[in-house]
Amino acid sequence: MDLDTSLVDLASPTEERNPASAELDSLDARGMVDVILAEDATVAAAVQARAAEIAALVEVCVEAIAAGHTVHYVGAGTSGRLGVLDAVELAPTYNADPSMVTAHIAGGAGAFLEAVEGAEDSVEAGRELVRKECSAGDVVVGLAASGRTPFVQGALEAAREAEMPTALISANPQAPLAELADHPILLAVGPEVVTGSTRMKAGTAQKLTLNALSTAMMVRLGTTFGNLMIDVRPTNAKLVARTVRMLMQATSVDAARAAEVLQEADGSVRVALVALLAGADVGAARAALEGAPRDPHRVGDPAGIRTAVAALASL
C-alpha cells in the first residue's frame, strides 16, 4: 500500500485528537453517551455562525432553480450520503421536481449502502461527473468534511472552469478546497469524539446546513404557506391525514369540511387552501392561482396563496 505522506500531515480539526474524549474507552456506557452528547451540543452554534453564508447560497440556488437549472450536491462517504438524503426528501416533502436538486456520491449509487473503497480519491472522476451531469447555469455544491476530498476537488475544478457557481460545505475552517468555492461554508466543529470519525459532529453539522439550505430554498420557491407544506403529495394515509390537518390549521375549518374541499380540489392542498380562505369554490380558487403563480421574487408571498385570496376578495 502506497503512503501519501501529505495525508499523514493533514491539517484538519477532524483529524485532531479531542481531549474531552481521550479516555473514552475507560468510561461506562452512560459516561460515553454523556461525552458524545456534550460534544454534539456544540454543533448547532457552529452552524449558526455561518448563517449569512448559508443564506447567500440559498439565494444563488433559488435563482438557478427558478431559471430552470439544477443544484448538484457532490460528496464522498458520509458527506455524499447526506447529500443524497437531503436531495431525495425534497420530492415527497415539497413535490419538488428531481431536476431541481440532485446528489452525486463517489462510487455511484451503490456507494450509498456499501462503501466503495478508493472512490473518493479520483480527481478525474469528479471532473467527469460534472462534464456529464452538469450544464451551464447549474450550481455545484461540494460536501467534504475534511475540505480536501479529491473527488469533490475534481467536481469543483470542472464546475469553476465551466463558470458554474460553486460552494463547499466543510468541517475544516482551513479547507484547501475553499479556494475553488464561490460560497465556502466552513463549519468550526472541532475534533471528533472518535478521532477522524466525521460521521459524528462533522456529519451533523453538514446535515444541519443542508436542512437550512434546502428548506429555505423550497420555501422561497413557493412550496409553503407560512410553515405549512402545501405541495406535499398525499401518497399514503399518513400524508392524507397531514394535508387535512394542515387545512384545518390554516383555515380553522373542521376535519370533515377540510377533507371535503380537498377531495373537490382533486387532492391539491394549494387549491383547497385558497378556496377555504376565500370562501370560494375550487374552480375559482384554481383560476385565481393560475393568475398568481409561484414567484420567489414576490416578497411575503412566494407561493401566491395570499395574492390569489386577495384577488378573489376583490371580485
N, C-alpha and C positions, 0 to 999 in steps of 0.2 A: 504493500500500500504506500503510495507516494504521500509525503507530508508537505502541505502548504504552510511554510513557516509564518507567513503573514497572518494566517488564521490563529496560530498559537499566540501571537502578539495582539490579537483582536482587541481594539479599544472600544468596548461597548458595555454599558451598565448591565446588560442582560447576561454578560459572561463573568461579572464580578461575583465574589462571594459575599453573601448577606450575613453580617454579624448577628443579626437578630435570630437567625436560624442555624447558626454554626453547630449547635449541639442538638439538632432536630432529632436524630436517631436515638437520643438518650431519653426523650420525653415519652410519657404515656399518650394514649390516643387523644385525650382531652387537651393535653398540652400542645400536641402537634396542631390540632384544629385551631386552638387559640392563636398560635403563631401565624398560621396561614391566613386566618380571617383578619387578624390585625394588620397584616401587610396588604391584603385585598382592600381594606377600608381606606387606604391612601390613594387608590387608583382614580376614583371619581374626581378628586381635586386636580389631579394631573391632567385629566381630560378637560375639565372646566377651564383650566389655564390656557387652553388652546381654542377656546370658543370662537374668538374672532377669526382665526384661520379656518376653522370648520365652516363658519358662516360664509366666508368668502368663497370656499369651494362649492358650497350649496348654490350660490348664485351662478357660478360657471356651469355647473351641471344642469341646472334648470334651464339656462339659456340654450345649452346644447340640445337637451331633450325637446324643448319647445320648437326648435328648428329642425327636428326630425333626426337628430344624431343619437349616438349611444354612449353611455358611460360604461367603461370596461374596468372591472377590478382584476388585478393581476397579482398573484402571490404564489407561495410555495408552502407546503406543510400546513401548520395551524393557521397561518395568515391566509393562505389560499382557501382553506376550508371555511374560514369566517367570511370571506368574500362571497363564496358560493351560498352559504347560509343566508346572508343578507339579501343577495340578489333574488334567490328563488322564492323568498317570502313575500316579495312585492306583488306578485300576480294574484295570489289568493287574498291578500290583505287589502290591496288598493285597486284590484282589477287592472294592474299596470301591464302594458304590453311587454313581453320579454325583451323586445328590442330596445327598451328604454335603458335598462341596466342589466348587464350580463357579467359573468365572472369566469375567469380562466385560472386553472391551477396547474402548476408544473407537474408534468407526468400525465396530464389528461384527466378525464372524468373518473377513471378508476382510482386515481390517487386520493380521492375524497375518502374512500373506505379503507384503502390499504396503501401504506407508504411506498412510493416508487423511489428507491434509493438512487441518489445522484441526479435526480431530475432537476433539482434547483440549481445545479452547478453549471448549467449551459447558458451562456450569454446569447449564443446564436438561436437557441430555442425561443427565448423571449423576443428576439428580433423577428424571427419567422412568424411568431404568433401575431404580432402587430401588423406585419405585412399582409398576412392572410385574412385576419379577422377585423381589422380596424380601417376606417375610412376618414377622409378629411372632415374635420369638424367634430369628430368623436373626442371624448375625454378619456385619458388613461390614468387610472389611479393605482399606483404601486403599493402593495401591502408587504412590508418587510420588517419584522421585529428588530432585527439587527441593523437594518438600514444599509445592507450591503449584499443582499442575495443576488447572485449573478443572473438568474432568470428574470428577475424584476429589473435589474440593470439593463439587460438587453431590450426589454419592452419599453422602458423609459427612453433609452437612447433612440430607438427606432421612431417612437412617437414624437420626440423632440425634433428629429431630423425631418419628419413629415409635417412639422409645425402644428401638431395637435396639442391642446392644453394637457399638462401633466400635473400629477400630485403624488405625494408619498406620505403614507401613514406608517410611522415607525416609533419604536420604543427606545430609540437611541438619539439623544439630543445632538450628537455629533455624527449623525448618519452620513456616510460618504455619498449616498445616492441623492441626498438633498439638493445637490447642485444640478441634478437633472430634472428637478421638480419646480414648476411654476408656483405650486402651492404645497410646500412642505409642512406637514403636521407632525411635529416631533414631541412625543409624549415622555416626560421625565418620570417614569415609574420606579426607577432604581433597580437594584439587583433582585433576582427571584428568590423565593424561599428555597427551592431546589435549584442550585446554580445552573444557569443556562436553559432551564425549562420554561421556554417562552410561551407555552400554552397557558401559563398561570397569569401573572399580572400583566405582562405584555399583551397576551391574548384578550384578557378582559378589557384592557384599555382600547385595543383595536375594535372590539365588539361595541363598546360604548360609543366610540367615534363613528362607526358605521351606522349604529342606531340613530344617532343625531343627524348624520348626513342624509341618509336615505329617507328618514321620516320627514325632515324639513323639506327635502326635495318634493316628496309626494304631496305634502300639504300645499306647498307653493304651486304645484301643478293642478290644484283644484280637486283633490280627491276626498276632502273632508268638509264638514260643516261644523265649525267650532272644532271640537276634538272627537267628533263622531265620524266613523268611516262610512261614507255614503256611496262608495263604489265597491264595497265588499260583494263578492259573488256568493249568494246563499246556496251553496252546493251540498250542504248537509243539514241535518236537523238543528245542530248547534248554531249554525250560521243563520238559518231562517229565524230562529228564536232571537238571535242577536239583532237582526235587522228590525224585527218588530219592536224589540226593546229600545233600539235607537230612535225609532219613530215616536215611541211613547215619551222618551226623554226630551226630544226636541220640540214636541208639539203639545204635550200634556193630554193626548187622547188615550183611551183605554186600549187594551190589547186587541179586543175584537175589532175595533174601528181601524187600528193600525194595520192589522192583518188583512182586513177587507180592502183597504185602499192599496196596499202593497200588491195584492192579487190583481186588482184592476189595472195597476201600473205594470203588469207582467214582470213583477219582481224587481223593478227599478226603484231602489231606495230614493234616488235623486228625484224622480218624477213624483213619487208618493209624498216625499217631504214637501215639495213645493205645493202640491195640491192641498195638503193638510194645513200648511202655514197660511196659504192664501184663501182657503175655503173655496177652492175651485175644483172642477172635475179634472181627471187625469189628462184628458185631451188638451185642455187649455194650459195645464202645467207643462206638458211636453212641448207645446208650441212656444211658451214663454222661455223655456230652457234653450230651445233652438236659437232664440234671439239673444241669449246670454251664455255663450259657450265658455268653457274653462279658459281662463286667461291669467297666467302668472303675473302679469303686469297690472291687473285690476286690484289695486291696493284695498285690503279689507274684505275682499270677496272674490278670491281666485276661482272658487267653484261656480260662481254665478247664481247661487241659490238666492241670496238677498236681492240681487238685481232682478231675477225672474219674479220673485214675490212682489217687489215694488211695482213692476210692470203690470202685473195682474191687478194690484190695488188701485192703479191709476185708471183702469178701464171704466 
